[in-house]
Amino acid sequence: MFAVYRGSWCAVCRAWLRRFLDVEPSLSDRLTQHDGVVYLVSAQDHDATAKNAARWGIAAVPRVTFLPDPDHALVEQWSAAGIARVQVSGLPGPASAYGHRYRRGIAQPALLIFVEGRCVYAWTSVPRWSNLGGATARPDPVEVLETLFRYLQEGGLGKQPAARIPDHPLKTWVFFRKILSGMLVSNGARSADSQTS
């Protein structure tokens, strides 16, 4: 699985990636059971990616790896193969967001799952006003992974060569509300801590 995120400055991206940790009984156990790996991909450079891995606590999870892709090699490979067209903002030259520099633009969020080399799920964000510039309307990683694991256990992907994991676009808004609520609660706790210290 490849989860593309915009960068360390994107609070929604951070909350979205942390949602992977809510897989039960544990993300690493489920990935080990199915011999899977999750790659967290960003166009930020190696230094920024290493800092993200250390700060967010996700890199400590076995079978989860942060992957810098500042030149969009993966994105271009998926596009050339007709798998998915991940949006890149700021091309052709350098771009910046909240003080972070990008060599060749910012890759917008995407979620792709491959089983035995075949893409079985592909979602990409197209920034527009209706999704607040790509912040909202993201699939819930837990729901997507649970559906994937169920398909694998039932042999669904093997029985139907063209089988793809169903997407539920309306549910993505509900998921975004959960992310937003979590961000507000965590920011409120931080604010209360700073006032008491």
trRosetta pair geometry for C-beta under 8 A, 3 or more apart (Angstrom, degrees):
i j d omega theta_ij theta_ji phi_ij phi_ji
1 36 6.6 33 -6 178 98 116
1 37 7.2 -165 32 93 70 48
1 38 4.8 -18 71 -111 107 71
1 39 7.0 -179 92 25 53 69
1 111 7.3 -9 -172 -169 100 80
1 112 7.0 166 -154 89 54 51
1 113 4.8 -15 -104 -105 84 76
1 114 7.5 -170 -76 23 38 68
1 145 7.7 -31 -74 -94 163 96
2 38 7.9 163 -85 -161 24 54
2 39 4.9 -18 -109 68 70 104
2 41 5.6 10 -169 -8 98 129
2 67 7.9 -58 -133 49 93 141
2 74 6.9 -169 -154 171 155 145
2 110 7.3 3 112 104 98 99
2 111 7.4 170 89 -149 59 36
2 112 4.7 1 54 57 101 97
2 113 7.9 -163 24 -74 65 36
2 114 7.8 39 -6 -5 98 103
3 16 7.8 -174 -180 128 129 107
3 17 6.4 145 121 -107 143 85
3 20 7.4 -118 -22 -61 163 134
3 38 6.6 9 0 -174 109 100
3 39 7.2 174 26 86 65 52
3 40 5.4 -20 70 -112 100 64
3 41 6.8 165 79 22 43 79
3 109 7.9 -16 -179 -157 74 83
3 110 7.5 178 -154 87 36 54
3 111 5.4 3 -111 -108 72 78
3 141 7.1 -7 -98 -101 140 126
4 41 4.7 -36 -101 77 68 104
4 42 7.1 139 -160 -83 62 45
4 75 7.4 77 -111 -81 152 101
4 86 6.0 30 50 -140 171 143
4 107 5.3 -86 -179 131 126 122
4 108 7.3 59 117 94 121 36
4 109 5.8 161 92 -147 81 34
4 110 4.0 26 36 43 121 89
4 111 7.4 -135 23 -61 74 41
4 112 8.0 40 -14 2 101 97
5 10 6.6 -163 172 67 96 134
5 13 3.9 115 -164 -165 112 122
5 14 7.9 106 -175 -59 149 41
5 16 6.9 170 -107 74 115 121
5 17 6.0 -37 -61 -53 151 120
5 40 6.5 -7 8 -173 117 91
5 41 7.3 145 19 73 66 51
5 42 5.4 -36 71 -83 78 99
5 109 5.9 16 -111 -104 47 84
6 9 7.5 -72 112 64 105 83
6 10 4.2 88 65 -32 116 151
6 13 5.2 -142 32 -56 85 149
6 42 7.0 27 116 -134 12 99
6 97 7.2 -41 160 75 115 165
6 106 5.6 27 -152 177 87 116
6 107 7.2 -161 -108 79 50 58
6 108 6.6 2 -84 -123 95 40
6 109 6.5 -51 -36 -52 85 79
6 134 7.6 116 -61 111 131 131
7 10 5.6 107 59 -3 63 101
7 13 7.0 96 46 59 33 161
7 42 5.5 120 -91 -165 57 130
7 43 7.3 -58 -69 58 100 76
7 44 4.9 116 -122 -52 98 119
7 48 7.1 -16 -154 150 99 139
7 97 6.4 142 46 71 144 126
7 100 5.5 169 161 105 152 161
7 102 7.7 -111 -68 -72 141 113
7 106 6.8 -73 -22 -137 118 110
8 14 7.4 54 -150 -72 48 111
8 42 8.0 60 -33 -168 68 169
8 44 6.7 46 -8 -70 92 168
8 48 6.1 -136 -6 -180 127 102
8 51 6.9 -11 -83 96 158 107
8 52 4.9 -138 -84 -87 107 104
8 55 7.7 66 -139 55 121 143
8 100 6.9 151 49 -84 93 152
9 97 5.7 -174 68 117 148 99
9 98 3.9 155 -158 67 150 140
9 99 7.4 153 -88 49 139 81
9 100 5.5 -145 -22 -3 128 131
10 13 3.6 56 100 8 118 117
10 14 6.7 165 94 -16 65 80
10 97 7.9 11 -56 130 90 142
10 135 7.8 -161 -161 -111 104 86
11 14 5.7 -51 -151 33 35 113
11 15 6.5 31 154 -14 66 105
11 183 5.8 82 154 -133 121 135
12 15 5.8 -56 -148 40 34 109
12 16 6.0 39 151 -25 67 108
12 135 4.7 130 4 -158 166 87
12 136 7.8 -94 -148 -69 154 45
12 138 7.6 150 158 -6 113 143
12 176 7.8 -2 -147 -141 121 89
12 179 6.1 65 -142 145 77 140
12 180 8.0 -10 -105 -76 96 71
12 183 7.6 -49 -86 -58 57 149
13 16 5.5 -54 -145 35 30 115
13 17 6.3 26 158 -17 65 105
13 109 6.6 -159 -104 -84 95 114
14 17 6.1 -57 -149 37 28 106
14 18 6.4 27 154 -18 63 108
14 56 6.6 -146 -146 -115 94 120
15 18 5.7 -55 -146 37 31 112
15 19 6.8 48 150 -37 61 97
15 179 4.4 119 123 -156 136 97
15 182 5.9 143 -144 85 125 124
15 183 5.7 -71 -65 -63 146 100
16 19 5.7 -45 -164 12 32 119
16 109 7.2 0 102 -133 169 141
16 138 5.7 -35 -120 120 133 160
16 141 7.1 116 175 -23 73 116
16 179 6.4 -1 -68 -114 67 142
17 20 6.1 -29 -177 2 48 112
17 40 5.9 53 -135 -128 129 132
17 56 6.9 0 101 177 129 150
17 58 6.0 -55 146 -66 109 164
18 21 5.7 -38 -176 17 58 116
18 56 7.0 -134 -76 -175 92 105
18 58 6.8 -125 -97 -69 57 114
19 22 5.6 -41 -168 15 54 118
19 140 6.7 -117 161 -159 146 69
19 141 5.0 136 103 36 107 113
19 142 6.2 -104 160 -25 97 96
19 179 7.3 -57 -58 -90 127 98
20 23 6.4 -20 180 -14 52 109
20 27 5.6 55 152 -106 86 151
20 38 6.4 126 -158 179 150 170
20 58 7.0 65 63 -139 122 121
20 61 8.0 -169 114 64 114 168
20 64 7.2 131 123 -113 145 138
20 141 4.9 -55 -82 127 69 153
20 142 7.6 -179 -115 -63 31 68
20 145 7.6 97 -136 -30 75 148
21 27 6.0 -82 -116 -14 39 132
21 58 6.8 -122 -55 -110 112 84
21 61 6.9 -146 -102 -67 90 147
22 142 5.2 -48 90 -76 106 132
23 26 6.9 64 92 173 85 19
23 27 4.3 96 52 -84 122 74
23 30 5.7 -89 145 19 130 147
23 141 7.6 -78 -55 124 104 97
23 142 5.6 -172 -82 -120 67 79
23 145 5.5 -42 -106 94 129 148
23 146 7.4 -172 -132 -59 89 81
25 29 5.6 -17 74 62 96 151
25 30 7.5 155 42 -46 64 92
26 29 4.4 87 61 6 91 107
26 30 6.9 -169 85 -6 46 85
27 30 6.0 -61 -149 39 30 106
27 31 6.1 26 156 -17 67 110
27 38 7.4 -35 172 -2 124 143
27 61 5.8 12 79 -174 120 142
27 63 7.8 -155 132 77 89 108
27 64 7.0 31 124 -51 132 126
27 145 7.9 -30 -125 176 86 168
28 31 5.7 -56 -143 40 30 110
28 32 6.1 33 156 -22 65 107
28 61 5.2 -153 -57 -175 107 85
28 62 4.3 77 -141 57 127 90
28 63 5.6 143 -131 31 72 109
28 64 7.5 -87 -83 -14 84 100
29 32 5.8 -55 -147 36 28 111
29 33 6.3 34 153 -25 63 106
30 33 5.6 -50 -149 30 32 117
30 34 6.7 -1 161 8 64 107
30 36 7.6 -21 122 44 74 126
30 145 7.1 82 124 162 149 122
30 149 6.0 -57 -166 -94 118 142
31 34 6.5 -75 -148 53 28 88
31 35 7.8 -48 163 128 60 3
31 36 4.2 -108 -147 73 75 91
31 37 6.6 94 -173 -81 126 30
31 38 6.7 -93 -100 -16 142 93
31 62 7.6 -169 75 105 126 81
31 63 4.2 176 118 113 143 153
31 64 7.7 -175 -22 -52 169 76
32 35 7.3 24 -166 -77 30 39
32 62 7.2 27 -61 107 110 124
32 63 6.5 -152 -60 -31 70 148
33 149 8.0 46 87 -138 125 114
34 149 6.5 -129 -43 -116 146 81
34 152 5.6 35 -126 134 129 166
36 63 6.7 80 96 173 61 135
37 63 5.0 -129 -113 -168 63 83
37 64 7.6 171 -167 -84 64 32
37 65 6.7 -1 180 10 110 110
38 63 6.6 76 17 132 78 81
38 64 4.7 -10 67 -114 105 77
38 65 7.3 163 88 26 56 63
39 65 5.4 -22 -112 72 67 93
39 66 7.9 110 -165 -131 60 12
39 67 4.6 5 -173 -5 106 136
40 58 6.8 63 -29 114 157 142
40 64 6.9 34 -18 180 108 92
40 65 7.1 -169 22 93 78 40
40 66 5.0 -36 70 -107 104 60
40 67 6.6 152 70 19 46 78
41 67 4.8 -28 -96 76 73 104
41 68 7.9 137 -150 -114 59 10
41 69 5.2 8 -167 4 103 128
41 74 6.2 -74 -147 55 154 155
41 107 7.3 -38 125 89 101 152
42 48 7.6 -100 106 107 134 111
42 49 6.0 176 58 -96 113 98
42 52 7.3 73 17 15 153 167
42 66 7.6 -20 15 -166 105 94
42 67 7.8 145 20 79 61 57
42 68 6.4 -37 70 -117 78 56
42 69 6.9 154 76 34 27 81
42 107 7.0 -172 -150 52 40 112
43 68 7.8 70 -153 -166 15 68
43 69 5.9 -55 -94 85 54 73
43 70 5.4 93 -173 -120 64 42
43 72 6.4 -4 -105 -66 112 81
43 88 7.6 103 -66 -133 154 101
43 102 5.2 40 121 -145 115 118
43 103 7.5 -138 170 39 97 80
43 104 7.1 -117 -164 65 126 78
43 105 6.8 -51 167 95 166 54
43 106 5.7 -169 54 -130 137 39
43 107 4.5 142 -33 1 115 96
44 48 3.9 -93 164 91 124 133
44 49 5.5 159 92 -55 103 79
44 52 7.3 108 73 -22 150 135
44 68 6.3 -90 86 -126 64 96
44 70 7.0 -61 116 -86 13 89
44 100 6.4 -42 -113 177 108 129
44 102 6.9 -76 -91 -98 48 85
45 48 5.4 91 55 16 69 101
45 49 6.9 -132 103 -6 33 96
45 68 6.1 32 -179 -159 23 142
45 70 5.3 22 -92 -72 62 139
45 101 8.0 10 -15 85 117 86
45 103 7.1 93 -74 -26 98 110
46 49 5.7 -61 -145 39 28 112
46 50 6.2 31 157 -22 66 106
46 68 4.9 -123 -84 17 53 164
46 70 8.0 -70 -30 -23 66 123
47 50 5.9 -55 -150 33 28 110
47 51 6.6 27 153 -17 63 105
48 51 5.7 -55 -151 36 34 112
48 52 6.4 38 150 -22 66 103
48 68 7.7 115 65 -106 84 120
48 100 6.6 82 -121 -145 153 117
49 52 5.6 -50 -150 32 34 114
49 53 6.5 36 152 -22 64 104
49 66 5.0 165 176 147 98 122
49 67 7.4 -90 -163 93 146 10
49 68 4.1 -125 -21 -66 156 100
50 53 5.7 -52 -150 33 32 114
50 54 6.5 28 153 -16 64 106
50 66 7.5 171 -85 88 34 141
51 54 5.8 -58 -149 38 32 108
51 55 6.0 22 158 -15 68 114
52 55 6.0 -64 -141 41 26 105
52 56 5.7 7 173 -11 67 120
52 66 6.1 152 87 -130 108 151
53 56 6.8 -59 -128 37 17 100
53 58 7.3 -96 -137 68 56 83
53 59 3.6 60 -170 -54 90 149
53 66 4.3 -118 -75 3 110 144
54 59 6.9 -29 -63 38 33 142
56 59 7.1 97 66 -9 92 87
57 60 5.9 -38 -167 17 56 117
58 61 5.8 -42 -175 12 52 115
58 64 5.7 -98 158 133 88 144
58 66 7.8 106 88 -58 108 98
59 64 6.6 -140 -118 103 33 98
59 65 7.4 57 -132 -123 80 35
59 66 5.8 -41 -91 -14 110 108
61 64 4.3 33 83 21 105 129
67 74 7.8 64 126 -31 132 148
69 72 6.1 82 143 -94 102 28
69 73 5.9 -125 -154 35 98 81
69 74 5.2 -54 -133 14 154 108
69 75 7.0 134 137 -12 137 94
69 107 7.1 14 87 -13 113 152
70 102 6.9 -172 -146 -159 85 69
70 103 4.6 60 165 26 113 123
70 104 6.7 114 156 22 69 94
71 103 6.6 -37 -76 91 65 131
71 104 5.7 68 -127 14 47 143
72 75 4.1 -49 -168 46 92 121
72 76 5.4 94 126 -25 92 95
72 86 7.9 -162 -151 83 107 120
72 88 5.9 -16 -101 -92 151 145
72 104 6.0 -107 -2 95 110 128
72 105 7.4 1 -43 67 135 100
72 107 6.1 156 -105 -72 98 114
73 76 6.1 -60 -147 39 25 107
73 77 6.3 28 153 -22 62 109
74 77 5.5 -57 -149 35 31 113
74 78 6.4 29 156 -17 67 104
75 78 6.0 -55 -151 35 29 108
75 79 6.4 26 152 -17 63 109
75 86 4.4 -97 -135 59 103 126
75 88 6.5 101 145 -58 160 116
75 107 5.6 -147 -67 -118 145 125
76 79 5.6 -55 -145 38 33 113
76 80 6.1 34 156 -21 67 107
77 80 5.9 -54 -144 36 28 109
77 81 6.3 16 159 -9 63 112
78 81 6.0 -66 -147 44 27 104
78 83 4.3 -89 -160 67 78 114
78 84 4.7 -22 159 52 127 83
78 85 7.6 -168 114 -76 100 29
78 86 6.5 63 72 -8 136 104
78 112 6.9 -119 -119 -79 144 166
78 122 8.0 158 -170 -132 128 131
79 82 7.7 36 177 -70 31 27
79 83 7.6 -78 -57 47 20 76
79 84 7.2 -64 -75 88 56 47
79 85 5.2 71 -113 -109 94 67
79 86 7.2 -104 -56 25 101 73
83 112 7.0 53 147 -140 120 139
83 119 4.8 124 -150 -19 110 159
83 122 6.2 177 160 -90 78 152
84 110 6.4 124 144 -162 144 135
84 112 5.8 -129 -1 -87 152 124
84 119 7.3 -163 -28 -162 102 159
84 122 4.2 -154 -77 -170 121 131
84 124 5.4 150 -180 -44 111 125
85 124 6.4 -150 77 60 54 171
86 107 5.6 12 144 -161 126 100
86 108 6.4 -177 179 57 79 78
86 110 4.6 -69 -110 -41 108 151
86 124 5.2 -146 -102 -131 56 125
87 107 7.6 132 85 -159 50 50
87 108 4.1 5 73 24 99 133
87 124 6.5 135 -6 162 83 114
87 125 6.7 -91 31 89 121 65
87 126 5.7 128 -42 -112 143 57
87 127 6.6 -155 112 5 156 87
87 134 7.6 -136 70 -98 138 139
88 91 5.3 64 109 -38 111 116
88 104 7.4 -13 177 128 139 87
88 105 4.4 81 163 114 100 134
88 106 6.8 158 -160 74 62 37
88 107 5.4 -30 -102 -95 81 57
88 108 7.0 -142 -81 -4 29 83
89 95 6.6 123 111 -146 78 167
89 105 5.7 177 83 -170 39 102
89 106 4.8 -17 58 58 96 95
89 108 6.4 86 -18 -55 100 99
89 127 6.8 11 -68 19 129 145
90 93 7.2 -92 161 74 82 60
90 94 7.4 -43 159 138 122 27
90 95 2.8 -2 -171 -77 160 140
90 102 6.5 95 88 76 153 127
90 104 7.9 142 102 149 100 34
90 105 3.6 170 76 -120 92 79
90 106 5.6 75 14 7 127 81
91 95 8.0 -43 -48 -39 36 123
91 104 6.6 22 -107 171 80 77
91 105 4.4 -37 -58 -46 66 152
92 104 7.3 -34 -177 -151 50 84
92 105 7.6 -69 -136 -35 17 121
93 104 7.6 -115 175 -125 13 50
93 105 7.8 100 75 -52 33 84
94 101 6.2 -11 -177 -170 119 96
94 102 6.3 157 -162 82 66 57
94 103 6.0 -53 -107 -147 85 25
94 104 7.2 -47 -93 -71 46 29
94 105 7.9 -162 -151 -48 20 48
95 101 7.6 149 84 -158 41 50
95 102 4.5 -12 63 59 86 112
95 104 7.9 3 6 127 97 16
95 105 4.8 67 -4 -113 133 45
95 106 5.5 -100 95 -21 142 89
96 99 7.0 -9 178 -132 113 6
96 100 6.3 162 -156 79 71 44
96 101 5.1 -30 -98 -100 93 55
96 102 6.7 -176 -83 13 38 79
97 100 5.5 -20 65 56 72 96
97 102 7.3 28 5 -16 95 117
97 106 6.1 41 -19 -74 134 150
102 105 5.8 -63 120 97 130 6
102 106 5.2 -160 -32 -68 171 69
107 110 7.4 -66 160 5 105 113
108 124 7.1 80 94 -178 105 85
108 125 4.8 -126 149 78 112 101
108 126 7.4 97 113 -97 160 25
108 127 6.0 -135 -119 -31 142 100
108 134 5.2 -101 -153 -145 115 155
109 124 7.6 159 101 -155 56 47
109 125 4.3 49 64 1 89 135
109 134 6.2 157 20 169 101 108
109 138 6.2 -40 130 -110 153 119
110 122 7.5 -12 -174 -166 103 74
110 123 6.5 171 -155 92 57 59
110 124 4.4 -7 -110 -109 100 73
110 125 6.6 -127 -68 8 58 78
111 121 7.1 -31 120 126 92 108
111 122 7.6 169 89 -147 57 32
111 123 4.7 8 52 53 94 103
111 138 7.8 107 -20 -168 126 91
111 139 5.9 -106 43 52 152 119
111 141 7.2 -155 -127 -96 143 82
111 144 6.7 8 146 158 144 177
112 119 6.0 -47 -168 -136 103 110
112 121 6.7 167 -150 93 38 68
112 122 5.0 13 -111 -110 85 76
112 123 7.7 -160 -68 31 53 57
113 119 7.1 115 77 -154 48 61
113 120 5.4 -51 97 61 100 88
113 121 4.1 30 34 46 110 106
113 122 7.8 -137 27 -62 64 52
113 144 7.3 -176 -36 159 138 115
113 148 6.0 -117 -173 -104 163 142
113 165 6.8 34 51 4 141 137
114 117 6.2 -4 176 -131 117 11
114 118 6.4 149 -155 70 74 29
114 119 5.4 -43 -95 -89 76 54
114 120 7.0 135 -123 7 24 82
115 118 5.9 -31 67 62 70 86
115 120 5.1 16 11 -15 111 133
115 148 7.9 -178 -62 -160 123 106
115 152 7.3 -161 -125 -91 139 104
115 157 5.4 -12 97 168 159 162
119 122 5.5 22 168 -49 128 112
120 148 7.4 119 97 -122 130 98
120 151 7.7 178 162 109 147 157
120 157 6.0 -37 -112 -122 148 123
120 163 6.8 4 -145 101 106 75
120 164 5.5 178 -175 -124 59 58
120 165 5.8 76 136 -15 94 90
121 144 6.5 136 166 -164 162 113
121 148 7.0 -83 -12 -82 142 111
121 164 6.1 137 -82 -171 56 84
121 165 4.1 -14 -80 38 118 117
121 167 7.7 136 -149 -67 96 94
123 138 7.9 118 131 -153 136 59
123 139 5.3 133 20 -7 175 128
123 167 6.4 137 -84 -114 115 135
125 131 7.0 -151 -158 122 99 152
125 134 4.4 93 148 -148 129 95
125 137 7.4 137 -122 87 94 95
125 138 6.9 -27 -78 -92 120 85
126 131 7.7 104 75 33 61 140
126 134 7.2 -150 97 -93 16 94
127 131 6.9 -127 -134 76 41 106
127 133 4.7 6 -158 -168 110 49
127 134 3.6 -51 -88 -37 85 106
128 131 5.8 69 56 26 77 90
128 133 7.5 -167 48 -91 14 30
128 134 7.8 95 10 -53 49 66
129 132 7.6 25 -172 -79 35 30
129 133 7.7 19 -96 -52 32 61
130 137 7.9 28 122 -22 87 145
131 134 5.9 51 108 -86 115 23
131 135 6.7 173 147 48 76 56
131 136 4.7 -147 -162 64 70 85
131 137 4.4 -74 -123 22 117 123
132 135 4.2 -50 98 44 111 111
132 136 5.0 80 27 -4 111 104
135 176 7.7 98 129 -144 76 125
136 172 7.5 117 158 136 72 99
136 173 6.7 31 171 -114 115 67
136 176 4.4 37 -143 -132 82 163
137 169 7.0 7 -160 -163 103 83
137 172 4.6 62 -156 118 49 130
137 173 6.2 -6 -90 -70 68 70
137 176 6.6 -20 -39 -42 31 139
138 172 5.6 167 62 -161 24 110
138 175 6.6 -107 78 101 74 126
138 176 6.4 115 29 -76 83 93
138 179 7.9 35 51 -21 121 155
139 143 6.9 -122 175 70 87 110
139 144 5.3 67 142 -52 127 124
139 167 6.4 -86 -93 -141 129 93
139 168 7.6 110 -125 50 92 73
139 171 7.9 46 -132 89 63 99
139 172 5.6 -59 -81 -97 41 107
139 175 7.2 58 -176 42 22 165
140 143 4.1 66 81 11 110 111
140 144 6.6 171 84 -12 56 85
140 171 6.8 -69 -3 133 117 110
140 172 7.1 -159 -27 -109 75 57
140 175 4.1 -149 -69 -109 98 142
140 178 8.0 41 -108 46 115 140
141 144 5.7 -58 -143 40 32 110
141 145 5.9 27 161 -16 69 110
142 145 6.0 -59 -144 41 26 106
142 146 6.1 26 158 -19 64 110
143 146 5.9 -55 -143 37 27 110
143 147 6.4 27 157 -18 62 107
143 168 7.3 -69 144 34 147 126
143 171 7.0 -76 95 128 180 144
143 175 7.7 -104 4 -81 130 134
144 147 5.9 -59 -154 36 28 110
144 148 6.4 29 150 -20 64 108
144 165 6.4 82 -154 139 77 150
145 148 5.4 -52 -146 36 35 115
145 149 6.2 33 157 -18 68 104
146 149 5.9 -52 -144 37 30 109
146 150 6.3 32 154 -20 63 107
147 150 5.7 -56 -149 36 30 113
147 151 6.4 33 152 -21 65 105
147 165 5.1 111 116 -154 124 111
147 166 7.0 -122 -166 46 152 77
148 151 5.7 -55 -151 34 31 112
148 152 6.4 27 154 -18 65 107
148 165 5.8 -37 -76 -88 76 141
149 152 5.7 -54 -147 37 33 112
149 153 6.3 32 155 -19 66 106
150 153 5.9 -55 -146 37 30 109
150 154 6.2 14 159 -6 65 112
150 156 7.9 23 118 5 71 133
151 154 6.1 -69 -146 47 26 100
151 156 4.1 -86 -154 55 77 123
151 157 5.3 75 148 -35 113 92
151 163 7.0 169 -157 139 130 134
151 165 6.6 -112 -23 -92 151 87
152 155 7.6 33 -178 -72 29 30
152 156 7.6 -64 -50 37 22 85
152 157 6.4 -5 -89 11 59 121
155 158 4.8 -52 -171 44 80 115
155 159 5.7 80 129 -27 90 102
156 159 5.8 -60 -143 37 31 108
156 160 6.3 -19 174 24 68 106
156 163 5.6 -172 146 178 91 167
157 160 7.0 -78 -137 59 23 75
157 163 5.3 -139 -113 73 50 126
159 163 7.4 54 71 -30 74 141
160 163 3.7 92 90 -46 112 107
168 171 4.0 25 119 16 118 120
168 172 7.1 162 97 -30 70 77
169 172 5.7 -41 -159 10 42 117
170 173 6.5 -46 -174 21 45 108
170 174 7.6 40 137 -11 66 102
171 174 5.3 -50 -159 36 53 115
171 175 6.2 56 144 -22 75 102
172 175 5.4 -51 -148 37 37 115
172 176 6.4 43 151 -24 66 100
173 176 5.6 -47 -148 31 34 113
173 177 6.8 39 151 -22 62 99
174 177 5.8 -51 -158 29 34 113
174 178 7.0 37 145 -19 63 100
175 178 5.5 -50 -157 30 39 114
175 179 6.6 39 148 -19 68 101
176 179 5.4 -50 -150 34 39 114
176 180 6.2 38 152 -19 69 105
177 180 5.7 -52 -144 38 32 112
177 181 6.2 36 155 -21 65 106
178 181 5.8 -55 -148 36 29 112
178 182 6.4 29 154 -18 63 107
179 182 5.8 -60 -153 37 29 111
179 183 6.4 29 152 -20 65 106
180 183 5.7 -53 -149 34 32 112
180 184 6.4 30 154 -18 65 106
181 184 5.9 -56 -149 36 30 109
181 185 6.3 29 155 -18 65 107
182 185 5.8 -54 -145 37 30 110
182 186 6.2 25 159 -14 66 109
183 186 6.0 -59 -145 41 28 107
183 187 6.1 26 157 -17 65 110
184 187 5.8 -55 -142 39 29 109
184 188 6.2 32 155 -22 63 108
185 188 5.7 -56 -150 36 28 113
185 189 6.5 30 152 -20 63 104
186 189 5.7 -50 -148 33 33 112
186 190 6.5 35 153 -19 64 104
187 190 5.7 -52 -149 36 34 112
187 191 6.3 36 152 -22 65 106
188 191 5.6 -53 -146 35 32 113
188 192 6.4 32 154 -19 65 105
189 192 5.8 -53 -148 36 31 111
189 193 6.4 34 152 -21 64 106
190 193 5.6 -54 -150 34 32 114
190 194 6.4 29 154 -19 65 105
191 194 5.9 -55 -149 35 31 109
191 195 6.6 29 152 -20 63 107
192 195 5.8 -57 -150 34 32 111
192 196 6.5 22 156 -13 66 108
193 196 6.1 -63 -148 39 30 103
193 197 6.3 19 159 -16 66 113
194 197 6.1 -59 -141 37 30 106
